Amino acid sequence: MPSTRPLPSSRRRPAYERPRYRQMQPVPHWRRELDADLAAMGKVWQMIRNGATRMLGEIGRQY
């Protein structure tokens, strides 16, 4: 038996009703490079943290 509740509606307009003036701007080359560099730096910092934790564990195990 179907529910008596109304179906939820979306406020989003169909594609044919949306304005076309908003076009995707291409991401500048320097921005892509910066994002890649920041991601690489994040990985390096993670490796440094893991290495420091392991070093402290090795030192603690010796004493």
C-alpha positions as CSV (number, residue, x, y, z in Angstrom):
1,M,0.0,0.0,0.0
2,P,1.6,3.3,-1.0
3,S,2.3,6.0,1.6
4,T,0.1,9.0,1.9
5,R,3.1,11.3,2.4
6,P,4.0,13.6,-0.5
7,L,7.3,12.8,-2.3
8,P,10.2,15.2,-1.4
9,S,10.9,17.8,-4.0
10,S,14.2,19.3,-5.1
11,R,14.9,23.0,-5.3
12,R,17.4,22.4,-8.0
13,R,16.3,23.5,-11.4
14,P,16.6,21.1,-14.4
15,A,19.6,21.6,-16.7
16,Y,17.5,23.3,-19.4
17,E,16.4,26.0,-17.0
18,R,19.8,26.8,-15.5
19,P,21.6,29.9,-16.8
20,R,24.6,29.2,-19.0
21,Y,26.8,32.1,-18.0
22,R,28.5,30.1,-15.3
23,Q,31.2,28.2,-17.0
24,M,34.0,26.2,-15.3
25,Q,37.2,28.2,-15.2
26,P,40.3,26.2,-16.0
27,V,42.6,25.7,-13.0
28,P,45.8,27.6,-13.6
29,H,49.0,25.6,-13.9
30,W,50.6,27.1,-10.9
31,R,47.6,26.1,-8.8
32,R,47.8,22.5,-9.8
33,E,51.5,22.5,-9.1
34,L,51.0,24.1,-5.7
35,D,48.3,21.5,-4.8
36,A,50.7,18.7,-5.8
37,D,53.5,20.2,-3.8
38,L,51.3,20.6,-0.7
39,A,50.2,17.0,-1.0
40,A,53.8,15.8,-1.3
41,M,54.8,17.9,1.7
42,G,51.9,16.3,3.7
43,K,53.3,12.8,2.9
44,V,56.9,13.9,3.9
45,W,55.6,15.2,7.2
46,Q,53.8,12.0,7.8
47,M,57.0,10.0,7.1
48,I,58.9,12.3,9.5
49,R,56.3,11.8,12.2
50,N,56.4,8.0,11.8
51,G,60.2,7.9,11.8
52,A,60.4,10.1,14.9
53,T,57.9,7.8,16.7
54,R,59.8,4.7,15.7
55,M,63.1,6.4,16.8
56,L,61.7,7.2,20.2
57,G,60.4,3.7,20.6
58,E,63.8,2.2,19.7
59,I,65.5,4.5,22.3
60,G,62.9,3.6,24.9
61,R,63.4,0.0,24.3
62,Q,67.2,0.3,24.9
63,Y,66.8,1.8,28.4
